[in-house]
Amino acid sequence: MTAPDQKMCDSCQERPATCHICYGHTGESKNLCETCYKASASPEESGFQKRMEELISTGACRYCGEPAKTGTFGFSSTFGEEVELWCEQCRQDLADFAVRPENSLPEDFPFADEAAQERLSQQFAERQRRQAEFMKQRVLARRPKDDV
């Protein structure tokens, strides 16, 4: 059974999507189940997936330091490898944050409008600030009182 907010695979429409691929240079994305991802992944995508699995198996949650269970991995020519790892509880907290209306971002990126890109960049920076504060509060609330 899937959670109400769980996306289904774009390809088979039968299984929950567990691989979320975003092509930043085009604005396109895919949400695939593990089976469809493995069947359609390019050698480059397979390499990224293998790297992500390695990072998760040895990494810690960005927010609380617990062992990582999931995360995001990206690569850009400007920033190089970008990785963010989360434990399951922090992933759920991030999902809670993301579904709040005040935290939504536009679905369409304004590739041709530089002023709109700047506004979106500022919105995103403000959202990141709110997210960091939200996660700090959630992690503190989970800690035993004598650890604080």
N, C-alpha and C positions, 0 to 999 in steps of 0.2 A: 504494500500500500504506500502511496506517495503522500507527502505533506501537501496541504492546499496550495502553498506557494512554490512547490517543486515544478520546474519546467520539464516538459517531456522532450524526448529526443526529436530534433528537427527532421531526422532522416526516417526512422522507423515508426515514430509516434506511438511506440509500445512500451518503452522503458524510460525511467527517469533519466534526464540528462545529468551526467556527472562530469563531463568535459566541456568547459566553456572557453571557446577560442574567439579572441577579438583581434581583428586585423586593423590596427590603429591607423595605418596609412590609407585605408579605404573606407573605414567606418563600418565594415561588414563584420558580422559575428556568426558563430555556429554554436548550438547547444546540442551535444551528442551524448548518447549512452556509451559506455565503455566498448561494447561490441562494435557499434557503428564507427566509433573513433578509430579503433584499431584497424578496421577494414578500409578506411578511407584516408588515414594519416599519411602525409608525405614523409620522406626520410627525415626532413628537418623537424617536422612536428613530432615524430616519434622520438627524436633526440631530445627535444624540449620536454616531452612527457617523462622520459627516462631520467633526465636531470631533475625534474620536479620531484619525482618519487625518491631520488637520493636525498634531496634537500629535506623533504618531509621526514624521512626515516632518521635523520641525524639532527634535525632542527628543533628549535623551541618557539613557542608562541611569542609573537611580538609584544603582546600586551601583559601577559601574566607569567611567562617563563615556563609554563608546563610543556610537556612534549607535544610537538606539532602533530596534527591529524590531517590538515589540509592547508591550502593557501593559494597564492597567485604567483605566477612566474611570467616575466616578460623580458624582452630584450629590445633595446633601441640603439641606434648608432650614436645617439647623443649621450645617453645615460648608462649604456652597457646593460649588464644583467640586473634586473630589478625583481626582488623576491620579498614576499610578505607571507609569513606563516602564522597559523592560528591553531589553538587547541579547539576541541569541539564546543566547549562552553562559550569561548570568545567568538567563535563563528556564529553561534546562535545569537549572541548579543549584537554582533554586527548586522545580522539579518533583521533583528528588531529595530535597530537604528535606521536601516535602509528603507524599511516600509513606511516610515513616518512621512506624511506629505511634505513637511518642511525640508526634508532631506532629498527630495527627488531632484534630478537633473534632467535637462531637455534630452529627448531621445535622439534628435537629429543634431549632428555636429555641423556648425556653420563653416564649412571648408572655405568658402569664397568670401566671407565677410570678416575682415580683421577686427573690426570694432566688436562684433558679436563674439568672436573668439576670445577677446580680452575680457569681456563681461563674463563669459562662461568660465574662463580661467579664475577670475576673482570669486565667482560663486563656488567653484570647486575648492579653492583654498579655504574659504569660510566653512564649507561643509567638512573638510578635513580637520579643521580646528575643532568644530563641534563634535566630530566623531572621536577625536583623541580625548576630549574631556568626558564624553559619554562613557568611553571604554575605561578610562581611569576610575570613574565613579563605580562602574559595574564591578571591576576587579577589586576595588577597595571594599565594596559591599559583600563580596564572597569570602574575604579573608577573615579568619577567626579574630575576635576582638583583641586578643593578647599579641597578635602579630602586627597590629597597626601602630 
